[in-house]
């Protein structure tokens, strides 16, 4: 593999038997104002994190892609990690916690695709910290 390395991500959609813990992963391609859901694309199956559900490995296409992982804990709190990729290079990494988005690393100017995806998923965001 010279310069055409394939990047793969894990899409996990599972919950515990009791339903108190859950994890959801999404993969979206963002082009202009068009959002394409790649979470339903085929891939190699993996054992899921929790008992009920499924997990798979999917290849990331070229272009602007947003990879989102959300976990719900026993208290019902949702935490997440959002990674924006542009041509298989990490451009922006953000954390989601207590309804707030916080930039961890990367370019804060490229936050628009992340905001579009969160609006598309109707994820509530009260504050965005880009420092």
JOVENKA-V172663 format. One record per residue. N is the residue number from 1. RES is the residue in one small letter. PSI is psi in whole degrees, 0 to 359 (none if undefined). D_FIRST is the distance of its C-alpha to the first C-alpha in Angstrom with 2 decimals. Layout:
{{N:RES:PSI:D_FIRST} {N:RES:PSI:D_FIRST}}
This chain:
{{1:x:106:0.00} {2:x:264:3.76} {3:x:353:6.38} {4:x:58:6.22} {5:x:138:6.00} {6:x:135:8.85} {7:x:133:11.94} {8:x:146:14.47} {9:x:157:18.16} {10:x:125:21.06} {11:x:109:23.99} {12:x:128:27.06} {13:x:85:30.47} {14:x:163:32.89} {15:x:163:36.21} {16:x:165:38.40} {17:x:322:41.22} {18:x:341:43.78} {19:x:5:41.94} {20:x:337:42.32} {21:x:143:38.61} {22:x:155:35.91} {23:x:137:32.36} {24:x:136:30.91} {25:x:142:27.49} {26:x:152:26.91} {27:x:120:24.16} {28:x:141:25.49} {29:x:129:24.25} {30:x:119:26.75} {31:x:115:27.45} {32:x:246:30.74} {33:x:11:33.25} {34:x:129:31.43} {35:x:122:29.97} {36:x:124:27.91} {37:x:115:27.73} {38:x:7:24.37} {39:x:339:25.71} {40:x:359:26.86} {41:x:157:23.57} {42:x:155:22.49} {43:x:180:20.10} {44:x:134:20.05} {45:x:148:23.38} {46:x:161:23.92} {47:x:135:27.23} {48:x:163:28.78} {49:x:315:30.13} {50:x:172:33.68} {51:x:316:35.57} {52:x:117:36.19} {53:x:192:33.24} {54:x:163:29.65} {55:x:146:26.14} {56:x:160:22.71} {57:x:130:19.06} {58:x:142:18.12} {59:x:142:15.09} {60:x:127:16.02} {61:x:170:16.44} {62:x:162:16.43} {63:x:192:19.79} {64:x:119:22.18} {65:x:138:21.93} {66:x:123:24.35} {67:x:125:23.69} {68:x:129:27.03} {69:x:124:28.15} {70:x:134:31.91} {71:x:136:33.80} {72:x:129:37.53} {73:x:184:39.43} {74:x:335:42.78} {75:x:358:44.73} {76:x:6:43.15} {77:x:142:41.34} {78:x:128:38.00} {79:x:151:35.28} {80:x:171:31.87} {81:x:132:28.71} {82:x:127:27.33} {83:x:125:23.95} {84:x:128:23.42} {85:x:139:19.95} {86:x:113:19.54} {87:x:48:16.30} {88:x:22:14.53} {89:x:137:16.34} {90:x:122:19.38} {91:x:321:22.48} {92:x:137:25.28} {93:x:129:26.10} {94:x:152:29.60} {95:x:147:31.79} {96:x:122:34.43} {97:x:137:37.56} {98:x:44:41.26} {99:x:20:40.68} {100:x:143:39.11} {101:x:134:35.76} {102:x:130:34.73} {103:x:129:31.95} {104:x:312:30.04} {105:x:161:27.57} {106:x:186:26.29} {107:x:120:28.14} {108:x:346:31.36} {109:x:342:31.71} {110:x:39:29.01} {111:x:349:31.02} {112:x:313:32.23} {113:x:325:29.54} {114:x:315:30.15} {115:x:320:33.88} {116:x:318:33.57} {117:x:318:31.69} {118:x:323:34.28} {119:x:320:37.08} {120:x:320:35.60} {121:x:354:35.52} {122:x:41:38.95} {123:x:124:37.93} {124:x:132:40.85} {125:x:121:40.17} {126:x:326:43.16} {127:x:144:41.65} {128:x:122:38.50} {129:x:111:37.91} {130:x:10:35.56} {131:x:none:36.64}}
